[in-house]
Amino acid sequence: MCWKRRVDGANEWQTFRYVTLPLLAPVLGVVFVTMVINVLKIFDIIYMAPGASQDEANVIALELYRVAFTGREYGVGSVIAVLIFLLVVPVMFLNIRRFKRQEH
């Protein structure tokens, strides 16, 4: 016998969207910020690895280094750096807002 808990008048999608997802939002935010930080921090680990494994485990920061400094394509390297910046700024603001909410 399967017992389902239901919110009055809501189907499965509405229950997920309006009940489950808002309750999981803080956890998903922390996991997202942690993963972004880990991807940006892993540059040195991959850079120290032998050349063949660098191709298999490429991340955006390593690609920036390869394009700009090894390939001497400074314009493309600058575009990648701006892309990294545009990806990090919203995550940073979300993290700051989360910390301010936790203080109160």
N, C-alpha and C positions, 0 to 999 in steps of 0.2 A: 504494500500500500504506500503510495507516494503522497506525502503531505507538502503542499505548496503554501507558502505565505504570500498573500496578495494584498496589495493596497487597493482599497475600494475603487472600482471603476478604472483602474489602470491596467494596461496590457503589459507584456514582458518588457518591451522596448521602453515604455514610459517609466516603468519601475527602475530599469537600469539607468536611464538618462537622468531622472530627477531624484533618485534615492541613492542608488549604489555608486554612481560616478562621483557625485559631490562628496560622498563619504571617503572615497578613495583618492580624491584630488590632492590632498596634502602628501600622501605617500607617493603618488605618481610624480609629483613635483620634485620631491627629494631624490627619487631614483633618477629622474631625467637630469637634474643638475649634477648629480654624482657621476653619471655616465659621460656627460659633456666634459667635466673636469678630468676624468680618467683618460678620455681620448686625447685631450690636449697634453696631458702629462706623460703619455707613453712614448713620446718622440724619442727621448734619450735611450730607452730600452731597445727600440727598433733600430735606431741609428748605430748602436754598438753591435748589433747582430751582423753576421756575415752577409755579403751582398745578395745572395740568392734569396735568403729569407726576408730581406727588406722588400723585395718585389711582392711577395705573398702577403705581407703584413703591413701594407702601406696605409698611412693615415694622412690627413690633410696637412698637418704640420710638417711631416717628412716630405710631402710633395712640394710644399712651399720651399723648403731648403734645397731640394734637388733642382727644381726649376730655376730658382733665383741664383743660387750660388754655384751649383755644379754645372747647370746648363747655360748659365749667364743670360737668361731671359728675364731681365729685371722687371719689365712691364707686366709679364704674366705673373711673376712672383708678387708684384704689388697688388694685382687683382686678387690673388689667393689670400694675401694678408688682409685686404679689406673684407673679403668674404668671411674670413675667420673672425674679424672684428664684429661684423654684422651678426654673426651667429652667437657670439659671446655676450654682447650687450643686452639683448632681451633676457637671456638666462641670468645675467648679473642683476638686472632690475627685479626679476621675479624672486631671486634669492634675497635681495635686500628687503623687499616687501614682506616676504615670509618671516624674516628675522624680526622686523618691526612689529608684525602681528603677534609674534610669540612673546615679545616683551610686555605687551599690554594685557 
